[in-house]
Amino acid sequence: MTLIADRLNRISPSQTIAITTKARALKAEGRDIISLSAGEPDFDTPDHIKQAAIKAINEGETRYTDVAGTPALRKAVAAKFKRDSGIDYKPEEIIVSTGGKQVIFNAMLATVQAGDEVIIPTPCWVSYPDIVQLAEGSPVFVSCSPNNGFKMRAEDLEAAITPKTKWVFLNSPSNPTGAAYSTADLRPICDVLLKHPNIWVFTDDIYEKLTYDGFKPATIVEVEPQLKDRTITMNGCSKAYAMTGWRIGFCGAPLQLIKAMDKLQSQSTSNTSSISQAAAVAALEGPEEALHEMVKVYQARRDLVVDMLNQAPGLNCQKPEGAFYVFPSMQGCIGKTTPKGKKIETDEDFVIALLDEEGVAAVHGSAFVYPGHFRISYATSTEALVEACTRIQRFCAALS
Ligand SMILES: Cc1ncc(COP(=O)(O)O)c(C=O)c1O
């Protein structure tokens, strides 16, 4: 009898975490490594949020809360959806979980049956396919070309739909491309979805607050209210408020689904941390100056990184609307050889050689189901970014 259950064989460890761990280990050995592989803000959590957590500890908010979150936080989340997107969710139509990741996990485990198909536009966040597979679903990938700004075309969505389609994932702004959908971008997608009333929509808007040049991201229920009774609108505090360690994600969804996710969560983690929940209320209800400052810095870094990468021979980098990633093509480097004699045949060869020979950690596109590219997170100091991009330029220029 084997120890490890078959279900574990359906998934693989997160490749972004694997590369970040490798970079950290090389650094510990004394190598000069710049890690652009992690998906988290380099900023500290804003002070008023930290103070709310300290106050919660001092005032004894240190016990179990309702599984779905404190009444104060569910109310604050409902107000956030109304304020930012004009969507009316009642507090009981909200669940708070241990990060956005647990919301996805709960939703898939609570609804997907063996053989159900889940449409995932690619490039996609590494965890979607694995979570779907853990739930015994089958991911169906829809490739989104850089020629369309890495956004899904309505006709490609339509072509991927079968009688087995249960869910469609949307992620805007996107990890790994930074592509964000406007109202006009979502309209034709809504029109396809309206024709298929049995399909549910999971929209992951966790990077919503991080968009640049005044771009206004839209979310699906805001664009088409008729889809509200079959959509999960997910968001969270991790990225917007530099709170990755606090583990706060949430969603608005129809009551039936919230109850199912609540039931599942009640037998796994129960509530997320009571202290983090108090902090999240302060994040959602408090001043947004710190957020605006971070957005300004991210925008300047995005511009810098796109500029510098486009000067590297063999790379081609689009300027995305949001998040803190760029996803350049490295196809111009395929077939070439590095100074140390490594032949670059794939995007994975490229990132491994870049780490070995120049000490820059990035993530290969195949990890996001989109080969021929790589992802760089620019949520790191401007100084480190300049040095990393200089090294990437040198690496590409030295290929023969
Ligand atoms: C697209 C996307 N969704 C969800 C998450 C998960 O966020 P959290 O840390 O809140 O679980 C991430 C984190 O990297 C992400 O990039």
The ligand as an SDF file (V2000), in Angstrom:
LIG
                    3D

 16 16  0  0  0  0  0  0  0  0999 V2000
   -3.7940   35.6750   -9.6470 C   0  0  0  0  0  0  0  0  0  0  0  0
   -3.6520   35.3330   -8.2070 C   0  0  0  0  0  0  0  0  0  0  0  0
   -4.7310   34.9150   -7.5480 N   0  0  0  0  0  0  0  0  0  0  0  0
   -4.6650   34.5810   -6.2520 C   0  0  0  0  0  0  0  0  0  0  0  0
   -3.4840   34.6640   -5.5510 C   0  0  0  0  0  0  0  0  0  0  0  0
   -3.4650   34.2300   -4.1180 C   0  0  0  0  0  0  0  0  0  0  0  0
   -3.4370   35.2550   -3.2480 O   0  0  0  0  0  0  0  0  0  0  0  0
   -3.3650   35.0250   -1.6880 P   0  0  0  0  0  0  0  0  0  0  0  0
   -1.9520   35.2580   -1.2810 O   0  0  0  0  0  0  0  0  0  0  0  0
   -4.3150   36.0270   -1.1160 O   0  0  0  0  0  0  0  0  0  0  0  0
   -3.7890   33.6250   -1.3950 O   0  0  0  0  0  0  0  0  0  0  0  0
   -2.3250   35.0910   -6.2010 C   0  0  0  0  0  0  0  0  0  0  0  0
   -1.0380   35.1250   -5.4900 C   0  0  0  0  0  0  0  0  0  0  0  0
    0.0260   35.0760   -6.0460 O   0  0  0  0  0  0  0  0  0  0  0  0
   -2.4200   35.4450   -7.5650 C   0  0  0  0  0  0  0  0  0  0  0  0
   -1.3490   35.8660   -8.2370 O   0  0  0  0  0  0  0  0  0  0  0  0
  1  2  1  0
  2  3  1  0
  2 15  2  0
  3  4  2  0
  4  5  1  0
  5  6  1  0
  5 12  2  0
  6  7  1  0
  7  8  1  0
  8  9  2  0
  8 10  1  0
  8 11  1  0
 12 13  1  0
 12 15  1  0
 13 14  2  0
 15 16  1  0
M  END
$$$$
